[in-house]
Amino acid sequence: MPVRNIKNAVQAAQFRIKFKDIFNLKEFYRAMHDWLEEYEWSSVGYDEKEEGKDHYETLYVQRDGPAGAEHWWWWRLQKKPPTGNSYFKYHLDLDFHTLAIQDTEVMRDGKKMKANKGEVDVNVFAYLEFDAEGKWSSHPFLRLLNKVFPNRVYRKEIFEVRKLELYREAYILQDYIKKWFKLRTFLPYEEVGPFYPSHAYPKWKSS
């Protein structure tokens, strides 16, 4: 189920990725931020007239222990569909959790590089909101139609167009994360766009 409780929403995608090996935590954080910016996601509640488009974080906790650092951070994002139809809004919830993060070093191309070792767990939820601005639910007449409008008039756009579009973008993100960690991917096509270099150093890919 979606992390946030939004009344008029259907889930489009959900996935989880776990990685336990050597990587650079700061570079992973930066790469995720850059991807979301490239795909024009903004923070929840963002007003185009204000600053703070990329202030995704709603929670950040770090706890240090003898086995290493543990982190939790949550990002809550939104954006309008490409058509600009204000009836819909796309939502993306990303929950990150790390365990036993310690500093380490790796040799790469004959050079010693700073890195981290430990485990990272990424949970992603994507969902489609309809009547995003509440115009239908707040109108004395339209709110009656809003109960049947999505399933009849907008059914094709919700389930065959908008939901599928959000689903595809969510799994492009999954593919991107897996490539960053040098994990096996399953998309039948390659993402076209900027290349963000990986800073993961799994032992099976060491050179």
Residue, then its C-alpha position, 0 to 999 in steps of 0.5 A: m500500500p502507499v506510504r501516504n494516505i491519499k484519498n483518491a489514489v490508485q497504486a501504479a507500482q511498488f518495488r524493493i531493492k537491497f544491496k549489501d557490499i561496498f559502495n559510496l553512500k554520499e554518491f548514491y544519495r547524490a545520484m538518486h537526487d539527480w535522477l529525480e531532478e532530471y525527471e522533474w519530480s518536486s517535493v510534496g506541497y511544492d508551489e511553483k512560485e516558491e523555492g524548495k522544489d528539491h526539498y524531498e526529505t521529510l525524515y532523516v535519522q542517523r544512529d551510530g553503533p559499534a557495528g556501524a551507522e544506521h540511517w533512515w530517510w524518506w523522500r516524498l515527491q509529486k509531479k503533474p502528468p506531461t499533459g498538464n491535466s490538473y485532474f491527475k497528479y503523480h506521487l512517488d514515495l522513497d524510503f531508504h534504510t541503511l545498516a552497519i555502514q562503515d568507512t572503508e577504502v577500495m583500489r580502483d584503476g590503481k588509485k585508493m578511493k574512499a567508500n563505505k561498506g554495509e547494507v542499503d534497503v530501498n522501498v519505492f511506491a508510485y501512485l496516481e491521484f485523481d481529483a488532485e486539486g479537490k475541485w470535484s470533491s468540494h463542489p456540491f454537484l460535482r462531488l456526486l459525479n466524482k464517485v463514478f467519473p473516474n471509473r467511467v469517463y476517465r477509466k481509459e486514461i487512468f488505467e491504460v494511459r496515466k497509470l501505465e505511464l507512471y508504472r513505466e517511469a517507476y521501473i525506469l527508476q528501479d533499473y537505474i538503481k540496479k545499474w548503479f549498484k551493478l545488479r542485474t536488470f530486466l527492462p527490455y530497453e535501455e534508458v536514454g538520458p544522462f549517465y550517472p556513474s556508479h560508485a558501487y564496488p561489489k566484490w563479484k565486479s571488482s577489477 
